[in-house]
Structure formats: C-alpha cells, structure tokens
Amino acid sequence: MDNDFQYLISEQSDKFSIYRDTIYLDRIVVFEAIDKDTLREYHFDKISGKLIDREQRQKTLPSIEFTFDKQGIKGIAEHVFLDTLEFNDYNPKGIDIETIVVRLFKDQKEIRKGLHTHPVNKFPNDYFNSIKSSVDWHIDEENARSEKDLFLKTVYSKWSIEDKVNYHYSQILFQDRMQGGIPSGFTNPASVYLSKWFIDEYQMYDNNTMKTLELIAIKFKIDTKYLNEMIKYDINSPEWKIFAEKLKLIEE
C-alpha cells in the first residue's frame, strides 16, 4: 500500500472507509474491505499523510484505566491486535485490526479477562462502559457463586446420592432445553459433566462424588469405562477429547 495517504484514497471509495475521530488524535485510520468478511486497518499520520506501520503501532497501543472504588476493582481496556488473541476454535478475520482486551484487578490480582473482537477504531467506543459491563458481570457472577455455595453447603450436601443424581439430571435437561438442544459439538447433554470440572465443583459437598457422577452417566446412557481418566482433564484438553471421541460424545 502506498505510504502517501493524500494521493491514495478518495473519500467516496466503496473499498475504503476513513475515520478521523478515534482515540488517536494525531492519526487518520483507514479500513480496507479485502472481501465481504475481512477488513484491513491502516494508520496514517494526520500531518504528513505517511503510513504508520504495524511495528510502530505496536509500540503505541493505548491503555485506558478506570477505578471502581465501591467494588474495589480496577479495570483496564487495552488495545491489542486481533490476530494475537486466541479464541479456542473461533478465528475472527481481519488484518492488522485493533480490538480491546478488558482486564479487571482486585487487590493487585487479575480476576477477569475479557476478549473483544470488534474493530475498536471503526466504531465509537465507550471505554468506561466496556469496563463497567465487565465489572457488573463479575459482581453478578460472584453473587451467583455465593448463592450456589450456600445451597451446596446447606442443602445439596445433606441429600442422598439418589437425590443428587436426580438434581443433576433435571439441571442437565433444563440447560439442554434452554440452549435449544445439546451443547454445540457434543452428542449427549451430560458430556461436559464427565470432566475435572464436576469433581472440582462438587467434591467439597459430596463424599461420594465419583459414585454420583457414575450414576449420572448411566442415567444418560454413557459408558463409564473411561470415567476415572476423564475426570483428570478439562473438556478442552486433547486428553479429554480422546476419551470423549472413543465414547462418541463428540460430533464428527
């Protein structure tokens, strides 16, 4: 791409869109439509019109910080290049696109990290509300966690194994209906229960966690022969997926 912005782009072009009012007061930001799904982002110096390459941009990626005194949380929104982020199996398209990562800290410890995918310089961004939404989400999760811990401690822990199995059975069916079907990528709604997550979540409140999990699997007609191995791993690990594939729990 030519370095000289002034002779390159017509503002009436269908291929390019131009943004002068971004967080970069000294730059013009241009997006090129590579195809219908892919954008490429360019930055030009407002005075000279010269291209600012990716290496230079990397050194000046902005970071915006807000403190929420009531919650004791500091939030930071950092500009990052989209192609440096990992989204498991999702690969958003874009070349040299800047987006944001929102990080929350409490007592100098990172408590939450949220990855965004939108081209932050293409759309007006309210950094405060992006961070506040993450703070609100975190507080809601903390409250829900506290309520669940109380339930597990005062109610669940006192149930018989049969009651616990029936509780999980109804929860799995409810979640399945709410999601409109089996979780994406799995052939059985109870698949994710056969993992390290279940043990970590319930072993403090169930002296027979493995027996409970075994009966859940049987109730959903899942073979339990690999159960002792599967509970060692998270569902995204390659080890867990090997056993899940053997049991035909993962869609082909």
C-alpha positions as a Markdown table, in Angstrom:
| # | Residue | x | y | z |
|---|---|---|---|---|
| 1 | Met | 0.0 | 0.0 | 0.0 |
| 2 | Asp | 1.3 | 3.5 | -0.9 |
| 3 | Asn | 2.7 | 5.5 | 2.0 |
| 4 | Asp | 1.1 | 8.7 | 0.9 |
| 5 | Phe | -2.5 | 8.9 | 2.2 |
| 6 | Gln | -3.3 | 12.2 | 0.3 |
| 7 | Tyr | -2.9 | 10.6 | -3.1 |
| 8 | Leu | -4.2 | 7.2 | -2.3 |
| 9 | Ile | -7.8 | 7.3 | -1.2 |
| 10 | Ser | -11.0 | 9.0 | -2.3 |
| 11 | Glu | -13.5 | 9.5 | 0.5 |
| 12 | Gln | -16.2 | 8.3 | -1.9 |
| 13 | Ser | -14.4 | 5.0 | -2.3 |
| 14 | Asp | -16.5 | 1.8 | -1.7 |
| 15 | Lys | -13.4 | -0.1 | -0.8 |
| 16 | Phe | -12.1 | 2.2 | 1.9 |
| 17 | Ser | -13.7 | 3.8 | 4.9 |
| 18 | Ile | -11.9 | 6.7 | 6.7 |
| 19 | Tyr | -12.1 | 7.7 | 10.4 |
| 20 | Arg | -10.5 | 10.9 | 11.8 |
| 21 | Asp | -12.0 | 10.9 | 15.2 |
| 22 | Thr | -10.6 | 8.0 | 17.2 |
| 23 | Ile | -8.5 | 7.7 | 20.3 |
| 24 | Tyr | -5.5 | 8.6 | 18.1 |
| 25 | Leu | -5.8 | 12.3 | 17.8 |
| 26 | Asp | -2.8 | 12.6 | 15.5 |
| 27 | Arg | -3.8 | 9.9 | 13.1 |
| 28 | Ile | -6.3 | 9.0 | 10.3 |
| 29 | Val | -7.5 | 5.4 | 10.5 |
| 30 | Val | -8.5 | 3.7 | 7.3 |
| 31 | Phe | -10.2 | 0.4 | 6.8 |
| 32 | Glu | -9.9 | -1.5 | 3.5 |
| 33 | Ala | -12.5 | -4.1 | 2.6 |
| 34 | Ile | -10.5 | -7.1 | 1.5 |
| 35 | Asp | -13.6 | -9.2 | 1.0 |
| 36 | Lys | -17.1 | -9.2 | 2.5 |
| 37 | Asp | -15.8 | -10.8 | 5.7 |
| 38 | Thr | -12.3 | -9.3 | 6.0 |
| 39 | Leu | -11.1 | -5.8 | 6.8 |
| 40 | Arg | -7.5 | -4.4 | 6.9 |
| 41 | Glu | -6.7 | -1.5 | 9.2 |
| 42 | Tyr | -4.2 | 1.3 | 8.2 |
| 43 | His | -3.0 | 4.2 | 10.3 |
| 44 | Phe | -1.7 | 7.4 | 8.7 |
| 45 | Asp | -0.1 | 10.5 | 10.3 |
| 46 | Lys | -2.6 | 13.4 | 10.1 |
| 47 | Ile | 0.1 | 16.0 | 9.2 |
| 48 | Ser | 2.4 | 14.1 | 6.8 |
| 49 | Gly | -0.1 | 11.6 | 5.5 |
| 50 | Lys | 2.6 | 8.9 | 5.9 |
| 51 | Leu | 1.7 | 5.3 | 6.7 |
| 52 | Ile | 2.4 | 4.2 | 10.3 |
| 53 | Asp | 3.4 | 0.6 | 10.1 |
| 54 | Arg | 2.4 | -2.2 | 12.4 |
| 55 | Glu | 5.7 | -2.2 | 14.3 |
| 56 | Gln | 5.3 | 1.5 | 15.1 |
| 57 | Arg | 1.6 | 1.0 | 16.1 |
| 58 | Gln | 2.6 | -1.9 | 18.4 |
| 59 | Lys | 4.8 | 0.5 | 20.5 |
| 60 | Thr | 1.9 | 3.0 | 21.0 |
| 61 | Leu | -1.2 | 0.8 | 21.6 |
| 62 | Pro | -3.3 | 2.7 | 24.1 |
| 63 | Ser | -4.5 | 1.6 | 27.5 |
| 64 | Ile | -7.4 | 3.2 | 29.4 |
| 65 | Glu | -7.9 | 2.7 | 33.1 |
| 66 | Phe | -10.8 | 3.3 | 35.5 |
| 67 | Thr | -11.2 | 2.5 | 39.2 |
| 68 | Phe | -14.4 | 1.4 | 40.8 |
| 69 | Asp | -13.9 | 2.3 | 44.4 |
| 70 | Lys | -17.2 | 0.8 | 45.7 |
| 71 | Gln | -16.3 | -2.6 | 44.3 |
| 72 | Gly | -12.6 | -2.3 | 45.0 |
| 73 | Ile | -11.9 | -3.1 | 41.3 |
| 74 | Lys | -9.5 | -1.5 | 38.8 |
| 75 | Gly | -10.4 | -2.0 | 35.2 |
| 76 | Ile | -8.1 | -1.6 | 32.2 |
| 77 | Ala | -9.1 | -1.6 | 28.5 |
| 78 | Glu | -6.0 | -2.4 | 26.3 |
| 79 | His | -5.8 | -2.1 | 22.6 |
| 80 | Val | -4.4 | -5.2 | 21.1 |
| 81 | Phe | -4.1 | -6.7 | 17.6 |
| 82 | Leu | -7.0 | -9.1 | 16.9 |
| 83 | Asp | -4.7 | -11.7 | 15.4 |
| 84 | Thr | -2.7 | -12.0 | 18.6 |
| 85 | Leu | -5.7 | -13.3 | 20.6 |
| 86 | Glu | -6.8 | -16.9 | 21.0 |
| 87 | Phe | -10.5 | -17.8 | 20.9 |
| 88 | Asn | -10.3 | -21.6 | 21.0 |
| 89 | Asp | -11.8 | -22.8 | 17.8 |
| 90 | Tyr | -13.0 | -19.4 | 16.6 |
| 91 | Asn | -10.8 | -17.4 | 14.3 |
| 92 | Pro | -12.1 | -13.9 | 13.5 |
| 93 | Lys | -10.9 | -12.5 | 10.2 |
| 94 | Gly | -9.0 | -9.3 | 9.9 |
| 95 | Ile | -5.6 | -7.9 | 9.1 |
| 96 | Asp | -3.8 | -5.5 | 11.5 |
| 97 | Ile | -7.1 | -4.9 | 13.2 |
| 98 | Glu | -7.1 | -3.4 | 16.7 |
| 99 | Thr | -9.6 | -4.5 | 19.3 |
| 100 | Ile | -9.6 | -4.4 | 23.1 |
| 101 | Val | -9.0 | -6.7 | 26.0 |
| 102 | Val | -10.6 | -5.7 | 29.3 |
| 103 | Arg | -8.8 | -6.8 | 32.4 |
| 104 | Leu | -10.1 | -6.5 | 36.0 |
| 105 | Phe | -7.9 | -6.4 | 39.1 |
| 106 | Lys | -8.7 | -6.6 | 42.8 |
| 107 | Asp | -6.0 | -6.4 | 45.5 |
| 108 | Gln | -3.4 | -6.3 | 42.7 |
| 109 | Lys | -4.6 | -9.7 | 41.4 |
| 110 | Glu | -6.2 | -10.2 | 38.0 |
| 111 | Ile | -9.7 | -11.5 | 38.5 |
| 112 | Arg | -11.2 | -11.3 | 35.0 |
| 113 | Lys | -10.1 | -11.0 | 31.4 |
| 114 | Gly | -12.5 | -10.3 | 28.6 |
| 115 | Leu | -11.6 | -10.6 | 24.9 |
| 116 | His | -13.3 | -8.5 | 22.3 |
| 117 | Thr | -13.4 | -8.9 | 18.5 |
| 118 | His | -14.8 | -5.7 | 17.1 |
| 119 | Pro | -12.5 | -3.2 | 15.3 |
| 120 | Val | -12.3 | -0.7 | 18.1 |
| 121 | Asn | -11.2 | 2.2 | 15.8 |
| 122 | Lys | -14.0 | 1.7 | 13.4 |
| 123 | Phe | -16.9 | 2.1 | 15.9 |
| 124 | Pro | -17.1 | 4.8 | 18.6 |
| 125 | Asn | -16.1 | 3.0 | 21.8 |
| 126 | Asp | -17.1 | 3.9 | 25.3 |
| 127 | Tyr | -14.2 | 2.5 | 27.2 |
| 128 | Phe | -15.8 | 3.3 | 30.6 |
| 129 | Asn | -18.9 | 1.3 | 29.8 |
| 130 | Ser | -16.9 | -1.6 | 28.2 |
| 131 | Ile | -15.1 | -1.9 | 31.5 |
| 132 | Lys | -18.2 | -1.3 | 33.7 |
| 133 | Ser | -20.0 | -4.1 | 31.9 |
| 134 | Ser | -17.2 | -6.4 | 32.7 |
| 135 | Val | -17.3 | -5.3 | 36.4 |
| 136 | Asp | -21.1 | -5.7 | 36.6 |
| 137 | Trp | -20.8 | -9.2 | 35.0 |
| 138 | His | -18.1 | -10.1 | 37.6 |
| 139 | Ile | -20.2 | -8.9 | 40.5 |
| 140 | Asp | -23.2 | -10.8 | 39.2 |
| 141 | Glu | -21.1 | -14.0 | 38.9 |
| 142 | Glu | -19.7 | -13.5 | 42.4 |
| 143 | Asn | -23.2 | -13.1 | 43.8 |
| 144 | Ala | -24.4 | -16.2 | 41.9 |
| 145 | Arg | -21.4 | -18.2 | 43.1 |
| 146 | Ser | -22.1 | -17.2 | 46.8 |
| 147 | Glu | -25.8 | -18.2 | 46.4 |
| 148 | Lys | -24.8 | -21.6 | 44.9 |
| 149 | Asp | -22.1 | -22.2 | 47.6 |
| 150 | Leu | -24.7 | -21.6 | 50.2 |
| 151 | Phe | -27.1 | -24.0 | 48.5 |
| 152 | Leu | -24.4 | -26.7 | 48.1 |
| 153 | Lys | -23.4 | -26.3 | 51.8 |
| 154 | Thr | -26.8 | -26.2 | 53.4 |
| 155 | Val | -29.0 | -28.3 | 51.1 |
| 156 | Tyr | -27.1 | -30.3 | 48.5 |
| 157 | Ser | -24.5 | -31.8 | 50.9 |
| 158 | Lys | -27.3 | -33.3 | 53.0 |
| 159 | Trp | -29.1 | -35.1 | 50.2 |
| 160 | Ser | -28.8 | -38.8 | 49.4 |
| 161 | Ile | -26.9 | -39.9 | 46.3 |
| 162 | Glu | -30.2 | -40.5 | 44.6 |
| 163 | Asp | -31.4 | -37.0 | 45.3 |
| 164 | Lys | -28.1 | -35.6 | 44.0 |
| 165 | Val | -28.3 | -37.6 | 40.8 |
| 166 | Asn | -31.9 | -36.5 | 40.2 |
| 167 | Tyr | -30.9 | -32.9 | 40.8 |
| 168 | His | -28.2 | -33.0 | 38.2 |
| 169 | Tyr | -30.4 | -34.9 | 35.8 |
| 170 | Ser | -33.1 | -32.2 | 36.0 |
| 171 | Gln | -30.4 | -29.5 | 35.7 |
| 172 | Ile | -28.9 | -31.0 | 32.6 |
| 173 | Leu | -32.3 | -31.4 | 30.9 |
| 174 | Phe | -33.2 | -27.8 | 31.9 |
| 175 | Gln | -30.0 | -26.4 | 30.4 |
| 176 | Asp | -30.4 | -28.5 | 27.3 |
| 177 | Arg | -33.9 | -27.1 | 26.8 |
| 178 | Met | -32.7 | -23.5 | 27.5 |
| 179 | Gln | -29.9 | -23.9 | 24.9 |
| 180 | Gly | -32.3 | -25.3 | 22.4 |
| 181 | Gly | -30.6 | -28.7 | 22.3 |
| 182 | Ile | -27.4 | -30.5 | 23.1 |
| 183 | Pro | -24.4 | -28.2 | 23.6 |
| 184 | Ser | -22.6 | -27.5 | 20.4 |
| 185 | Gly | -20.1 | -30.2 | 19.4 |
| 186 | Phe | -21.5 | -32.9 | 21.7 |
| 187 | Thr | -23.8 | -35.8 | 21.2 |
| 188 | Asn | -25.0 | -36.1 | 24.8 |
| 189 | Pro | -26.1 | -33.2 | 27.1 |
| 190 | Ala | -24.3 | -34.7 | 30.0 |
| 191 | Ser | -20.9 | -34.9 | 28.2 |
| 192 | Val | -19.3 | -32.0 | 29.9 |
| 193 | Tyr | -20.1 | -33.4 | 33.4 |
| 194 | Leu | -17.6 | -36.2 | 32.8 |
| 195 | Ser | -14.7 | -34.0 | 33.4 |
| 196 | Lys | -12.4 | -32.4 | 36.0 |
| 197 | Trp | -14.9 | -29.5 | 36.4 |
| 198 | Phe | -17.5 | -31.7 | 38.1 |
| 199 | Ile | -15.1 | -33.1 | 40.6 |
| 200 | Asp | -13.7 | -29.6 | 41.4 |
| 201 | Glu | -17.2 | -28.2 | 41.7 |
| 202 | Tyr | -18.9 | -30.8 | 43.9 |
| 203 | Gln | -16.3 | -32.8 | 45.9 |
| 204 | Met | -16.4 | -30.4 | 48.9 |
| 205 | Tyr | -20.1 | -31.2 | 49.2 |
| 206 | Asp | -20.3 | -34.8 | 48.3 |
| 207 | Asn | -18.2 | -37.6 | 49.9 |
| 208 | Asn | -19.2 | -39.9 | 47.0 |
| 209 | Thr | -18.7 | -37.6 | 44.1 |
| 210 | Met | -17.4 | -40.4 | 41.8 |
| 211 | Lys | -20.4 | -42.6 | 42.5 |
| 212 | Thr | -22.8 | -39.6 | 41.9 |
| 213 | Leu | -21.1 | -38.9 | 38.6 |
| 214 | Glu | -21.1 | -42.6 | 37.6 |
| 215 | Leu | -24.9 | -42.7 | 38.2 |
| 216 | Ile | -25.4 | -39.5 | 36.2 |
| 217 | Ala | -23.5 | -41.1 | 33.3 |
| 218 | Ile | -25.6 | -44.2 | 33.5 |
| 219 | Lys | -28.8 | -42.2 | 33.6 |
| 220 | Phe | -27.8 | -40.6 | 30.3 |
| 221 | Lys | -26.7 | -43.9 | 28.9 |
| 222 | Ile | -23.0 | -43.0 | 28.8 |
| 223 | Asp | -20.4 | -45.8 | 29.2 |
| 224 | Thr | -18.4 | -45.3 | 32.3 |
| 225 | Lys | -15.3 | -47.3 | 31.4 |
| 226 | Tyr | -13.1 | -44.2 | 30.9 |
| 227 | Leu | -14.6 | -42.1 | 33.7 |
| 228 | Asn | -11.6 | -42.4 | 36.0 |
| 229 | Glu | -9.4 | -40.9 | 33.3 |
| 230 | Met | -11.8 | -38.3 | 32.0 |
| 231 | Ile | -12.2 | -36.6 | 35.4 |
| 232 | Lys | -8.5 | -35.7 | 35.3 |
| 233 | Tyr | -8.9 | -33.3 | 32.5 |
| 234 | Asp | -10.8 | -30.2 | 31.3 |
| 235 | Ile | -13.1 | -30.7 | 28.3 |
| 236 | Asn | -10.9 | -28.5 | 26.1 |
| 237 | Ser | -7.8 | -30.7 | 26.7 |
| 238 | Pro | -6.7 | -33.1 | 24.0 |
| 239 | Glu | -6.6 | -35.9 | 26.6 |
| 240 | Trp | -10.3 | -35.5 | 27.5 |
| 241 | Lys | -11.3 | -35.3 | 23.8 |
| 242 | Ile | -9.5 | -38.6 | 23.1 |
| 243 | Phe | -11.7 | -40.4 | 25.6 |
| 244 | Ala | -14.8 | -38.5 | 24.6 |
| 245 | Glu | -14.3 | -39.5 | 21.0 |
| 246 | Lys | -14.0 | -43.1 | 22.0 |
| 247 | Leu | -17.4 | -42.8 | 23.7 |
| 248 | Lys | -18.7 | -41.0 | 20.6 |
| 249 | Leu | -19.6 | -38.0 | 22.8 |
| 250 | Ile | -18.1 | -35.5 | 20.3 |
| 251 | Glu | -19.8 | -34.8 | 17.0 |
| 252 | Glu | -17.9 | -36.0 | 13.9 |
